[in-house]
Amino acid sequence: MKKHIAVLPGDGIGEEVMTEALKVLACIAGRFEHQFVTTHGYVGGAAYERFGTHLPEETLSLCRSADAILFGSVGGLVSEQHLDKWRNCEANSILTLRKTFNFGANFRPVKIYPDLKEMSPLKAEIIDRGVDLLIIRELLGDSYFGEHKTFYQDERRIATDVIMYTEDQVAAVAHVAFKAAGGRRQKVTSVDKANVLDSSKLWRAVVHEVGRNYPEIKLEDMLVDNCAMQLIKDPSQFDVIVTTNMFGDILSDAAAVLPGSLGLLSSASINAEGFGLYEPPGGSAQDIAGTGKANPIAQILSTAQMLRFSFALEQEARAIEQSVETTLKAGYRTHDIYNPKQSAATKLVDCQQMSQQILAHLEAVQIAEPVA
């Protein structure tokens, strides 16, 4: 298989974790006899320094010609958000990419690794039930893309943000969720606020209409406030959660704390044609950029997502995920997942050393023979 990949490292730790992820991708190419042609582009503050814009046309053209986008992170320090280089950087970069390529569904898997359960804020008895869920967030609707307005009335400021959904938008992401559940534990939890919002009432109605096409999948509705509580109280009850843009934004970040570090999570944003953007959700982490403290696992797992969703290379994706788990089981830890109290059983490593261990295990993964 030959595929072209647009590589956008971005800012902060983006460059260093992307470097390690590309080593993993090269290993996959060699072991499974694929050809991945990677071309780098500029985005975020790195693009602004070179082009005076956060998402230059050169980068958009590169993405249009690619089979997938491997994205790092963008953004600067909080104290520098007033600078032109960083002002509206994330919105101009990632939101524009989502809109340009109609990335309608975001996949955020959340899993607690048994060998890292001491890093989770959850009690051991909750973790022992098993935590392995997938949040699918609609990306093109809601108040993110509705009308935003600030005005004066009776000499007082008023601000409004319009939530808007079409039935087609809801149906599209609902189909994605039901199909995803079919390959997992066959349960979808649709999260809304249908007791208050008309947009949520439409959401719930359309999800149920779509659900009739998937009789083998169990569907339940849950109000967003209850879901936020249940994610902490009993996350093992969830398989696939499907929800709106805003609720998904909030709930996926709440769930992200369960494994113990954002450095362990991956993210995929995919359109109806299967074209996708793959990125770690942790941000640019400018405070540790260049120190070697960055955890490359999130970028590496995002690369596995790319192989799975855009290229249908399930065995290759599982090989990466298995190698990550084996490395963690062997006790290797970057700073974000290192517990000094367990120093005798774990080994503190830097970004490059972590990927070296993953690569060593990846080289040893058994490749299944093709079915005749």
Phi, psi and omega in degrees: 000137176239126180224146177257131184236127173276121183253116182239088184294321178081228191241174174057234182281358184307314183295316185288320179287329177294321178303318180288321179297323180291332173296318179295317179298320179295323178296317177299317180300317181290316185286326185254007176060052173247167174234114178249113180267114184253131178234126183277145175224168182258141177208157178072213180297326178298323177287323182297322179297327186265325188240350182077016177211152184282340180218085183291159180299328178301321180289318178298319179296320177299316181294322179297329183270357184265166175268345178193162178242125174254113191249142178267262178199155179226158176121158181243189179296149179302323182290350182245014183294343179281346181284147180303326182299329186246346183297124180060025184299311183296315181297317181290337182264286189286320179293324178294320177297318179300316182289318183299319185255012176052047176286098189271343184224132176251130178257123176231093177286142179230120183219137174262120178284130181307325182281357178238018187294339178290344179276343182281144177284353181282155175291152183301321183293333176285315180298322184295343175286344181098126178235108181206091185230166180228121176262123176250117185250128174291138189245350190246002180238203177075192183288349178295329183241002175280179181290134176245129185213135172236129184210173179253141173216124185054040177063022175238142180285138176227140177231139177228144175229121187271125171273125180221131174225141170260157180296330179293321178297316181294316181298320182299312182285332176296317177301317179301316183294315181295321178294320178296318180295330179298333178264005180239241184253015170061046176218132176239130172251115179266123186252129182208191173225054188289349176280355182227314193260134175297323179298325178285328176296318175296315179307308183297317181298315183290320178300320179291324177297315179294322183300334179295340177280353183230067185297339181281349182263129176282130180243131173228150175258147178212134176288147189297324180293321176294321180298319178301321178289315183294330177299330179268320185286317185206069183294343182293343180288344186264143171247284175244126173254128175241134185201177186286173183301307183290313180298322179294322177301313183287311184294323181293326177286326175295316180292334183298336182282343186299316179289343178110346179196140173295340180290359180252001189250149177242169181209142178224132175241123192229144176260181186295337180271358180091000176284135187221160174241131187237126187208150170284145184273002190279348180090180189280343176045055184303334183291339179244004181302132177082000181266348184085001183276349183296145177265118182279356188298318181300318179291323179293317178291329175295325175296321176297321177299319178300315179298321183287307191274319183272329186247358179056037179256076186293317181297321180292319178296317180294327178298317178295312182298320178296320180293323176297313181297319180295321179296316178294320179296329179285354173099008181280134185220132167277173189302325185289341181238019181266128178247108182304333180292342179247027186301331181292332183259353184232163182233121178283123181229163177267184185302311182293320181294324177296314180293328177298320178293319178297318178297320179298319178288326179295324178295336183264355181295135179283133179264123181292142178288140178296143179288130182290000000 
